[in-house]
Amino acid sequence: MDPRTDPVLVLRGPVTRDGVAGLCDVVRGMVSSGGVVVCDVAGLGPPGLAHVELLARLELAARRGGGRIRLRGPDPALRALLGLVGLGIQVEGEVEEGEPAGGVEEAVETGDAAS
């Protein structure tokens, strides 16, 4: 989907266990097959394991609906914590793994079958 048209869910702290299930329902309702829900996490506050659990559950809910979540405005400490636990959630403005960076063209060498 086009990042300008992806639905945005603004997350604010503090995160409670009771609120996680409701947010998962919201993500399931926002994601369309193969779509992306942008989660604005700039207002979550100091990162902790509760945030990791929330984002893991939101990603799972989105995947079950055929989509994914993408983070907007994560604190560097939150990104480090997600990396530490091995939760690879895409961040807005970063290239997805396996995708070429924008504006990069692959060169064809002389003698390649494609030339």
N, CA, C and O atoms as CSV, one atom per row, in Angstrom:
chain,resi,resn,atom,element,x,y,z
A,1,MET,N,N,0.831,-1.190,0.000
A,1,MET,CA,C,0.000,0.000,0.000
A,1,MET,C,C,0.871,1.247,0.000
A,1,MET,O,O,2.056,1.192,0.328
A,2,ASP,N,N,0.294,2.320,-0.356
A,2,ASP,CA,C,0.960,3.614,-0.365
A,2,ASP,C,C,1.030,4.133,1.070
A,2,ASP,O,O,0.001,4.181,1.745
A,3,PRO,N,N,2.230,4.530,1.565
A,3,PRO,CA,C,2.347,4.999,2.944
A,3,PRO,C,C,1.429,6.168,3.270
A,3,PRO,O,O,1.073,6.371,4.431
A,4,ARG,N,N,1.047,6.930,2.265
A,4,ARG,CA,C,0.166,8.067,2.540
A,4,ARG,C,C,-1.262,7.618,2.794
A,4,ARG,O,O,-2.054,8.379,3.351
A,5,THR,N,N,-1.608,6.399,2.399
A,5,THR,CA,C,-2.980,5.940,2.582
A,5,THR,C,C,-3.102,4.836,3.623
A,5,THR,O,O,-4.211,4.397,3.926
A,6,ASP,N,N,-1.975,4.376,4.178
A,6,ASP,CA,C,-2.038,3.355,5.219
A,6,ASP,C,C,-2.739,3.932,6.442
A,6,ASP,O,O,-2.493,5.080,6.810
A,7,PRO,N,N,-3.614,3.146,7.077
A,7,PRO,CA,C,-4.257,3.637,8.298
A,7,PRO,C,C,-3.234,3.797,9.411
A,7,PRO,O,O,-2.258,3.051,9.489
A,8,VAL,N,N,-3.472,4.782,10.270
A,8,VAL,CA,C,-2.545,5.094,11.359
A,8,VAL,C,C,-3.246,4.901,12.699
A,8,VAL,O,O,-4.351,5.397,12.917
A,9,LEU,N,N,-2.584,4.174,13.585
A,9,LEU,CA,C,-3.056,3.978,14.950
A,9,LEU,C,C,-2.060,4.682,15.871
A,9,LEU,O,O,-0.887,4.309,15.917
A,10,VAL,N,N,-2.517,5.688,16.598
A,10,VAL,CA,C,-1.649,6.433,17.508
A,10,VAL,C,C,-1.726,5.761,18.873
A,10,VAL,O,O,-2.799,5.644,19.464
A,11,LEU,N,N,-0.558,5.316,19.366
A,11,LEU,CA,C,-0.479,4.631,20.658
A,11,LEU,C,C,0.071,5.586,21.699
A,11,LEU,O,O,1.083,6.247,21.469
A,12,ARG,N,N,-0.589,5.660,22.837
A,12,ARG,CA,C,-0.163,6.520,23.940
A,12,ARG,C,C,0.070,5.656,25.168
A,12,ARG,O,O,-0.602,4.641,25.354
A,13,GLY,N,N,1.020,6.055,26.006
A,13,GLY,CA,C,1.300,5.314,27.228
A,13,GLY,C,C,0.468,5.832,28.363
A,13,GLY,O,O,-0.162,6.878,28.209
A,14,PRO,N,N,0.423,5.186,29.463
A,14,PRO,CA,C,1.020,3.879,29.717
A,14,PRO,C,C,0.162,2.765,29.119
A,14,PRO,O,O,-1.040,2.928,28.907
A,15,VAL,N,N,0.807,1.637,28.856
A,15,VAL,CA,C,0.137,0.479,28.288
A,15,VAL,C,C,-0.306,-0.429,29.427
A,15,VAL,O,O,0.480,-0.750,30.319
A,16,THR,N,N,-1.568,-0.841,29.392
A,16,THR,CA,C,-2.067,-1.771,30.398
A,16,THR,C,C,-2.418,-3.092,29.718
A,16,THR,O,O,-2.704,-3.124,28.521
A,17,ARG,N,N,-2.395,-4.167,30.475
A,17,ARG,CA,C,-2.744,-5.483,29.917
A,17,ARG,C,C,-4.166,-5.485,29.366
A,17,ARG,O,O,-4.432,-6.094,28.329
A,18,ASP,N,N,-5.079,-4.806,30.057
A,18,ASP,CA,C,-6.468,-4.770,29.600
A,18,ASP,C,C,-6.601,-4.048,28.262
A,18,ASP,O,O,-7.452,-4.396,27.444
A,19,GLY,N,N,-5.756,-3.042,28.044
A,19,GLY,CA,C,-5.833,-2.275,26.813
A,19,GLY,C,C,-5.265,-2.989,25.597
A,19,GLY,O,O,-5.608,-2.646,24.465
A,20,VAL,N,N,-4.393,-3.986,25.813
A,20,VAL,CA,C,-3.740,-4.684,24.703
A,20,VAL,C,C,-4.758,-5.411,23.832
A,20,VAL,O,O,-4.699,-5.318,22.606
A,21,ALA,N,N,-5.691,-6.134,24.449
A,21,ALA,CA,C,-6.686,-6.894,23.686
A,21,ALA,C,C,-7.536,-5.958,22.827
A,21,ALA,O,O,-7.837,-6.274,21.676
A,22,GLY,N,N,-7.917,-4.827,23.373
A,22,GLY,CA,C,-8.711,-3.863,22.607
A,22,GLY,C,C,-7.942,-3.296,21.430
A,22,GLY,O,O,-8.502,-3.110,20.350
A,23,LEU,N,N,-6.654,-3.016,21.633
A,23,LEU,CA,C,-5.828,-2.498,20.539
A,23,LEU,C,C,-5.621,-3.546,19.454
A,23,LEU,O,O,-5.559,-3.210,18.271
A,24,CYS,N,N,-5.515,-4.813,19.845
A,24,CYS,CA,C,-5.407,-5.892,18.849
A,24,CYS,C,C,-6.667,-5.949,17.997
A,24,CYS,O,O,-6.593,-6.149,16.784
A,25,ASP,N,N,-7.826,-5.772,18.630
A,25,ASP,CA,C,-9.089,-5.745,17.873
A,25,ASP,C,C,-9.107,-4.575,16.895
A,25,ASP,O,O,-9.582,-4.706,15.767
A,26,VAL,N,N,-8.587,-3.433,17.333
A,26,VAL,CA,C,-8.534,-2.254,16.468
A,26,VAL,C,C,-7.651,-2.530,15.252
A,26,VAL,O,O,-8.027,-2.208,14.125
A,27,VAL,N,N,-6.476,-3.124,15.478
A,27,VAL,CA,C,-5.561,-3.428,14.370
A,27,VAL,C,C,-6.207,-4.411,13.403
A,27,VAL,O,O,-6.127,-4.231,12.188
A,28,ARG,N,N,-6.847,-5.449,13.935
A,28,ARG,CA,C,-7.529,-6.426,13.060
A,28,ARG,C,C,-8.581,-5.735,12.197
A,28,ARG,O,O,-8.771,-6.095,11.035
A,29,GLY,N,N,-9.255,-4.756,12.760
A,29,GLY,CA,C,-10.264,-4.030,12.000
A,29,GLY,C,C,-9.672,-3.076,10.970
A,29,GLY,O,O,-10.315,-2.777,9.964
A,30,MET,N,N,-8.456,-2.597,11.211
A,30,MET,CA,C,-7.828,-1.629,10.311
A,30,MET,C,C,-7.071,-2.275,9.159
A,30,MET,O,O,-6.928,-1.676,8.093
A,31,VAL,N,N,-6.586,-3.495,9.369
A,31,VAL,CA,C,-5.742,-4.129,8.360
A,31,VAL,C,C,-6.628,-4.781,7.298
A,31,VAL,O,O,-7.632,-5.426,7.599
A,32,SER,N,N,-6.223,-4.588,6.074
A,32,SER,CA,C,-6.885,-5.303,4.991
A,32,SER,C,C,-5.889,-6.324,4.477
A,32,SER,O,O,-4.701,-6.241,4.790
A,33,SER,N,N,-6.342,-7.263,3.711
A,33,SER,CA,C,-5.472,-8.333,3.240
A,33,SER,C,C,-4.224,-7.757,2.582
A,33,SER,O,O,-4.310,-7.060,1.571
A,34,GLY,N,N,-3.068,-8.054,3.161
A,34,GLY,CA,C,-1.804,-7.552,2.640
A,34,GLY,C,C,-1.520,-6.112,2.990
A,34,GLY,O,O,-0.520,-5.553,2.540
A,35,GLY,N,N,-2.377,-5.500,3.783
A,35,GLY,CA,C,-2.203,-4.095,4.114
A,35,GLY,C,C,-1.282,-3.860,5.293
A,35,GLY,O,O,-0.836,-4.796,5.957
A,36,VAL,N,N,-1.010,-2.597,5.535
A,36,VAL,CA,C,-0.124,-2.178,6.614
A,36,VAL,C,C,-0.881,-1.206,7.506
A,36,VAL,O,O,-1.594,-0.326,7.025
A,37,VAL,N,N,-0.716,-1.377,8.808
A,37,VAL,CA,C,-1.225,-0.411,9.772
A,37,VAL,C,C,-0.003,0.278,10.374
A,37,VAL,O,O,0.868,-0.378,10.946
A,38,VAL,N,N,0.056,1.585,10.244
A,38,VAL,CA,C,1.153,2.357,10.810
A,38,VAL,C,C,0.819,2.634,12.274
A,38,VAL,O,O,-0.228,3.201,12.588
A,39,CYS,N,N,1.718,2.229,13.160
A,39,CYS,CA,C,1.543,2.468,14.592
A,39,CYS,C,C,2.474,3.590,15.027
A,39,CYS,O,O,3.693,3.421,15.065
A,40,ASP,N,N,1.886,4.741,15.357
A,40,ASP,CA,C,2.660,5.881,15.827
A,40,ASP,C,C,2.949,5.653,17.308
A,40,ASP,O,O,2.057,5.756,18.150
A,41,VAL,N,N,4.220,5.338,17.613
A,41,VAL,CA,C,4.605,4.973,18.978
A,41,VAL,C,C,5.371,6.083,19.692
A,41,VAL,O,O,5.930,5.851,20.764
A,42,ALA,N,N,5.405,7.279,19.117
A,42,ALA,CA,C,6.165,8.382,19.710
A,42,ALA,C,C,5.643,8.761,21.100
A,42,ALA,O,O,6.404,9.278,21.918
A,43,GLY,N,N,4.376,8.515,21.377
A,43,GLY,CA,C,3.787,8.903,22.653
A,43,GLY,C,C,3.725,7.802,23.692
A,43,GLY,O,O,3.044,7.954,24.706
A,44,LEU,N,N,4.422,6.692,23.466
A,44,LEU,CA,C,4.358,5.582,24.420
A,44,LEU,C,C,5.127,5.845,25.710
A,44,LEU,O,O,4.826,5.242,26.740
A,45,GLY,N,N,6.099,6.720,25.668
A,45,GLY,CA,C,6.889,6.972,26.864
A,45,GLY,C,C,8.097,6.066,26.921
A,45,GLY,O,O,8.442,5.422,25.930
A,46,PRO,N,N,8.748,6.010,28.080
A,46,PRO,CA,C,9.964,5.200,28.210
A,46,PRO,C,C,9.681,3.734,27.884
A,46,PRO,O,O,8.753,3.143,28.437
A,47,PRO,N,N,10.482,3.144,26.981
A,47,PRO,CA,C,10.204,1.777,26.552
A,47,PRO,C,C,10.489,0.745,27.635
A,47,PRO,O,O,11.376,0.908,28.474
A,48,GLY,N,N,9.711,-0.310,27.581
A,48,GLY,CA,C,9.882,-1.423,28.504
A,48,GLY,C,C,9.313,-2.683,27.891
A,48,GLY,O,O,8.864,-2.678,26.744
A,49,LEU,N,N,9.330,-3.747,28.643
A,49,LEU,CA,C,8.846,-5.021,28.123
A,49,LEU,C,C,7.348,-5.005,27.829
A,49,LEU,O,O,6.880,-5.760,26.977
A,50,ALA,N,N,6.594,-4.158,28.521
A,50,ALA,CA,C,5.165,-4.041,28.223
A,50,ALA,C,C,4.962,-3.529,26.800
A,50,ALA,O,O,4.030,-3.954,26.117
A,51,HIS,N,N,5.825,-2.622,26.348
A,51,HIS,CA,C,5.728,-2.109,24.979
A,51,HIS,C,C,6.101,-3.190,23.973
A,51,HIS,O,O,5.485,-3.301,22.913
A,52,VAL,N,N,7.117,-3.987,24.312
A,52,VAL,CA,C,7.525,-5.088,23.430
A,52,VAL,C,C,6.370,-6.078,23.278
A,52,VAL,O,O,6.065,-6.521,22.171
A,53,GLU,N,N,5.730,-6.419,24.398
A,53,GLU,CA,C,4.594,-7.343,24.345
A,53,GLU,C,C,3.459,-6.759,23.512
A,53,GLU,O,O,2.870,-7.459,22.688
A,54,LEU,N,N,3.151,-5.486,23.721
A,54,LEU,CA,C,2.096,-4.832,22.949
A,54,LEU,C,C,2.382,-4.904,21.457
A,54,LEU,O,O,1.516,-5.298,20.676
A,55,LEU,N,N,3.582,-4.530,21.060
A,55,LEU,CA,C,3.914,-4.505,19.634
A,55,LEU,C,C,3.952,-5.905,19.038
A,55,LEU,O,O,3.569,-6.098,17.884
A,56,ALA,N,N,4.411,-6.887,19.818
A,56,ALA,CA,C,4.403,-8.270,19.338
A,56,ALA,C,C,2.971,-8.743,19.104
A,56,ALA,O,O,2.690,-9.397,18.100
A,57,ARG,N,N,2.078,-8.421,20.013
A,57,ARG,CA,C,0.679,-8.825,19.861
A,57,ARG,C,C,-0.004,-8.083,18.704
A,57,ARG,O,O,-0.814,-8.668,17.984
A,58,LEU,N,N,0.321,-6.801,18.526
A,58,LEU,CA,C,-0.249,-6.055,17.408
A,58,LEU,C,C,0.239,-6.621,16.075
A,58,LEU,O,O,-0.536,-6.738,15.125
A,59,GLU,N,N,1.521,-6.970,16.006
A,59,GLU,CA,C,2.068,-7.564,14.782
A,59,GLU,C,C,1.386,-8.903,14.492
A,59,GLU,O,O,1.048,-9.195,13.345
A,60,LEU,N,N,1.186,-9.704,15.524
A,60,LEU,CA,C,0.515,-10.993,15.357
A,60,LEU,C,C,-0.924,-10.800,14.885
A,60,LEU,O,O,-1.387,-11.507,13.990
A,61,ALA,N,N,-1.624,-9.852,15.483
A,61,ALA,CA,C,-3.007,-9.578,15.072
A,61,ALA,C,C,-3.065,-9.131,13.613
A,61,ALA,O,O,-3.947,-9.552,12.864
A,62,ALA,N,N,-2.120,-8.276,13.212
A,62,ALA,CA,C,-2.089,-7.810,11.824
A,62,ALA,C,C,-1.782,-8.957,10.873
A,62,ALA,O,O,-2.412,-9.072,9.822
A,63,ARG,N,N,-0.832,-9.801,11.224
A,63,ARG,CA,C,-0.472,-10.935,10.357
A,63,ARG,C,C,-1.624,-11.912,10.213
A,63,ARG,O,O,-1.847,-12.464,9.136
A,64,ARG,N,N,-2.345,-12.124,11.282
A,64,ARG,CA,C,-3.521,-13.010,11.198
A,64,ARG,C,C,-4.568,-12.439,10.255
A,64,ARG,O,O,-5.350,-13.184,9.666
A,65,GLY,N,N,-4.584,-11.125,10.112
A,65,GLY,CA,C,-5.507,-10.477,9.185
A,65,GLY,C,C,-4.931,-10.300,7.794
A,65,GLY,O,O,-5.560,-9.689,6.931
A,66,GLY,N,N,-3.729,-10.837,7.571
A,66,GLY,CA,C,-3.113,-10.755,6.249
A,66,GLY,C,C,-2.263,-9.525,6.030
A,66,GLY,O,O,-1.893,-9.233,4.893
A,67,GLY,N,N,-1.941,-8.794,7.083
A,67,GLY,CA,C,-1.157,-7.568,6.934
A,67,GLY,C,C,0.026,-7.530,7.861
A,67,GLY,O,O,0.520,-8.568,8.302
A,68,ARG,N,N,0.485,-6.315,8.161
A,68,ARG,CA,C,1.642,-6.076,9.030
A,68,ARG,C,C,1.457,-4.734,9.716
A,68,ARG,O,O,0.589,-3.943,9.347
A,69,ILE,N,N,2.289,-4.494,10.719
A,69,ILE,CA,C,2.350,-3.150,11.296
A,69,ILE,C,C,3.694,-2.542,10.932
A,69,ILE,O,O,4.663,-3.255,10.672
A,70,ARG,N,N,3.740,-1.221,10.917
A,70,ARG,CA,C,4.969,-0.460,10.676
A,70,ARG,C,C,5.008,0.629,11.738
A,70,ARG,O,O,4.003,1.295,11.987
A,71,LEU,N,N,6.160,0.808,12.360
A,71,LEU,CA,C,6.289,1.783,13.444
A,71,LEU,C,C,6.646,3.163,12.915
A,71,LEU,O,O,7.433,3.310,11.980
A,72,ARG,N,N,6.053,4.157,13.532
A,72,ARG,CA,C,6.375,5.556,13.232
A,72,ARG,C,C,6.844,6.218,14.522
A,72,ARG,O,O,6.156,6.177,15.542
A,73,GLY,N,N,8.018,6.826,14.460
A,73,GLY,CA,C,8.534,7.593,15.591
A,73,GLY,C,C,8.973,6.790,16.801
A,73,GLY,O,O,8.771,7.243,17.928
A,74,PRO,N,N,9.581,5.588,16.613
A,74,PRO,CA,C,10.007,4.850,17.799
A,74,PRO,C,C,11.236,5.479,18.453
A,74,PRO,O,O,12.132,5.973,17.769
A,75,ASP,N,N,11.264,5.454,19.754
A,75,ASP,CA,C,12.417,5.897,20.535
A,75,ASP,C,C,13.586,4.966,20.202
A,75,ASP,O,O,13.376,3.764,20.040
A,76,PRO,N,N,14.804,5.487,20.096
A,76,PRO,CA,C,15.956,4.611,19.820
A,76,PRO,C,C,16.093,3.467,20.825
A,76,PRO,O,O,16.528,2.373,20.464
A,77,ALA,N,N,15.726,3.715,22.081
A,77,ALA,CA,C,15.799,2.657,23.094
A,77,ALA,C,C,14.773,1.560,22.810
A,77,ALA,O,O,15.041,0.383,23.048
A,78,LEU,N,N,13.606,1.943,22.305
A,78,LEU,CA,C,12.590,0.947,21.944
A,78,LEU,C,C,13.072,0.100,20.775
A,78,LEU,O,O,12.899,-1.119,20.772
A,79,ARG,N,N,13.679,0.748,19.781
A,79,ARG,CA,C,14.217,0.000,18.639
A,79,ARG,C,C,15.289,-0.974,19.093
A,79,ARG,O,O,15.344,-2.108,18.616
A,80,ALA,N,N,16.140,-0.541,20.012
A,80,ALA,CA,C,17.194,-1.417,20.531
A,80,ALA,C,C,16.594,-2.594,21.295
A,80,ALA,O,O,17.056,-3.727,21.163
A,81,LEU,N,N,15.575,-2.324,22.086
A,81,LEU,CA,C,14.918,-3.377,22.855
A,81,LEU,C,C,14.233,-4.380,21.933
A,81,LEU,O,O,14.298,-5.585,22.175
A,82,LEU,N,N,13.582,-3.901,20.888
A,82,LEU,CA,C,12.947,-4.808,19.918
A,82,LEU,C,C,13.988,-5.682,19.230
A,82,LEU,O,O,13.760,-6.870,19.004
A,83,GLY,N,N,15.129,-5.088,18.898
A,83,GLY,CA,C,16.203,-5.857,18.280
A,83,GLY,C,C,16.782,-6.883,19.237
A,83,GLY,O,O,17.131,-7.992,18.833
A,84,LEU,N,N,16.883,-6.511,20.507
A,84,LEU,CA,C,17.436,-7.400,21.520
A,84,LEU,C,C,16.597,-8.663,21.681
A,84,LEU,O,O,17.137,-9.755,21.861
A,85,VAL,N,N,15.270,-8.511,21.617
A,85,VAL,CA,C,14.395,-9.674,21.779
A,85,VAL,C,C,14.104,-10.365,20.443
A,85,VAL,O,O,13.397,-11.372,20.397
A,86,GLY,N,N,14.658,-9.813,19.356
A,86,GLY,CA,C,14.503,-10.458,18.048
A,86,GLY,C,C,13.181,-10.188,17.361
A,86,GLY,O,O,12.753,-10.972,16.514
A,87,LEU,N,N,12.528,-9.096,17.712
A,87,LEU,CA,C,11.251,-8.741,17.100
A,87,LEU,C,C,11.515,-7.763,15.963
A,87,LEU,O,O,11.738,-6.575,16.197
A,88,GLY,N,N,11.488,-8.258,14.746
A,88,GLY,CA,C,11.816,-7.449,13.575
A,88,GLY,C,C,10.600,-6.762,12.984
A,88,GLY,O,O,10.049,-7.227,11.986
A,89,ILE,N,N,10.183,-5.679,13.577
A,89,ILE,CA,C,9.047,-4.908,13.065
A,89,ILE,C,C,9.595,-3.776,12.217
A,89,ILE,O,O,10.531,-3.083,12.616
A,90,GLN,N,N,9.009,-3.594,11.052
A,90,GLN,CA,C,9.467,-2.556,10.140
A,90,GLN,C,C,9.212,-1.174,10.729
A,90,GLN,O,O,8.200,-0.927,11.385
A,91,VAL,N,N,10.169,-0.280,10.472
A,91,VAL,CA,C,10.059,1.107,10.914
A,91,VAL,C,C,9.888,1.980,9.685
A,91,VAL,O,O,10.570,1.785,8.679
A,92,GLU,N,N,8.984,2.937,9.762
A,92,GLU,CA,C,8.741,3.844,8.648
A,92,GLU,C,C,10.038,4.513,8.213
A,92,GLU,O,O,10.819,4.971,9.047
A,93,GLY,N,N,10.261,4.567,6.911
A,93,GLY,CA,C,11.444,5.212,6.370
A,93,GLY,C,C,12.623,4.282,6.204
A,93,GLY,O,O,13.642,4.675,5.637
A,94,GLU,N,N,12.507,3.047,6.688
A,94,GLU,CA,C,13.565,2.062,6.502
A,94,GLU,C,C,13.170,1.129,5.370
A,94,GLU,O,O,11.989,0.885,5.127
A,95,VAL,N,N,14.176,0.616,4.686
A,95,VAL,CA,C,13.941,-0.326,3.597
A,95,VAL,C,C,13.696,-1.693,4.199
A,95,VAL,O,O,14.402,-2.108,5.118
A,96,GLU,N,N,12.681,-2.407,3.677
A,96,GLU,CA,C,12.420,-3.759,4.142
A,96,GLU,C,C,13.580,-4.658,3.789
A,96,GLU,O,O,14.270,-4.438,2.794
A,97,GLU,N,N,13.794,-5.670,4.606
A,97,GLU,CA,C,14.876,-6.611,4.356
A,97,GLU,C,C,14.664,-7.282,3.011
A,97,GLU,O,O,13.570,-7.758,2.704
A,98,GLY,N,N,15.736,-7.315,2.203
A,98,GLY,CA,C,15.653,-7.946,0.894
A,98,GLY,C,C,15.211,-7.004,-0.207
A,98,GLY,O,O,15.236,-7.379,-1.379
A,99,GLU,N,N,14.810,-5.800,0.134
A,99,GLU,CA,C,14.366,-4.817,-0.844
A,99,GLU,C,C,15.501,-3.835,-1.125
A,99,GLU,O,O,16.213,-3.443,-0.201
A,100,PRO,N,N,15.686,-3.428,-2.392
A,100,PRO,CA,C,16.719,-2.432,-2.662
A,100,PRO,C,C,16.300,-1.066,-2.126
A,100,PRO,O,O,15.110,-0.756,-2.065
A,101,ALA,N,N,17.264,-0.267,-1.744
A,101,ALA,CA,C,16.972,1.087,-1.270
A,101,ALA,C,C,16.386,1.906,-2.415
A,101,ALA,O,O,16.712,1.666,-3.578
A,102,GLY,N,N,15.531,2.865,-2.099
A,102,GLY,CA,C,14.915,3.708,-3.117
A,102,GLY,C,C,15.950,4.445,-3.942
A,102,GLY,O,O,16.911,4.983,-3.393
A,103,GLY,N,N,15.764,4.477,-5.264
A,103,GLY,CA,C,16.674,5.181,-6.153
A,103,GLY,C,C,17.894,4.373,-6.545
A,103,GLY,O,O,18.780,4.878,-7.235
A,104,VAL,N,N,17.949,3.105,-6.105
A,104,VAL,CA,C,19.076,2.254,-6.457
A,104,VAL,C,C,18.671,1.374,-7.629
A,104,VAL,O,O,17.647,0.693,-7.592
A,105,GLU,N,N,19.493,1.403,-8.665
A,105,GLU,CA,C,19.228,0.566,-9.829
A,105,GLU,C,C,20.286,-0.504,-9.912
A,105,GLU,O,O,21.464,-0.263,-9.646
A,106,GLU,N,N,19.846,-1.699,-10.288
A,106,GLU,CA,C,20.800,-2.790,-10.451
A,106,GLU,C,C,21.478,-2.643,-11.810
A,106,GLU,O,O,20.821,-2.386,-12.818
A,107,ALA,N,N,22.777,-2.805,-11.825
A,107,ALA,CA,C,23.543,-2.705,-13.074
A,107,ALA,C,C,23.553,-4.057,-13.771
A,107,ALA,O,O,23.592,-5.101,-13.121
A,108,VAL,N,N,23.519,-4.030,-15.088
A,108,VAL,CA,C,23.616,-5.248,-15.888
A,108,VAL,C,C,24.994,-5.229,-16.521
A,108,VAL,O,O,25.361,-4.281,-17.216
A,109,GLU,N,N,25.740,-6.268,-16.275
A,109,GLU,CA,C,27.089,-6.336,-16.819
A,109,GLU,C,C,27.034,-6.893,-18.235
A,109,GLU,O,O,26.176,-7.712,-18.564
A,110,THR,N,N,27.978,-6.427,-19.074
A,110,THR,CA,C,28.062,-6.893,-20.436
A,110,THR,C,C,28.274,-8.407,-20.412
A,110,THR,O,O,29.087,-8.932,-19.652
A,111,GLY,N,N,27.522,-9.080,-21.262
A,111,GLY,CA,C,27.624,-10.520,-21.326
A,111,GLY,C,C,26.567,-11.245,-20.520
A,111,GLY,O,O,26.445,-12.465,-20.626
A,112,ASP,N,N,25.780,-10.509,-19.697
A,112,ASP,CA,C,24.686,-11.127,-18.968
A,112,ASP,C,C,23.589,-11.509,-19.941
A,112,ASP,O,O,23.417,-10.853,-20.969
A,113,ALA,N,N,22.860,-12.540,-19.639
A,113,ALA,CA,C,21.765,-12.987,-20.485
A,113,ALA,C,C,20.684,-11.923,-20.614
A,113,ALA,O,O,19.958,-11.890,-21.607
A,114,ALA,N,N,20.577,-11.051,-19.612
A,114,ALA,CA,C,19.536,-10.015,-19.612
A,114,ALA,C,C,19.855,-8.873,-20.563
A,114,ALA,O,O,18.958,-8.097,-20.892
A,115,SER,N,N,21.100,-8.737,-21.019
A,115,SER,CA,C,21.454,-7.580,-21.829
A,115,SER,C,C,21.211,-7.788,-23.294
A,115,SER,O,O,21.467,-6.890,-24.096
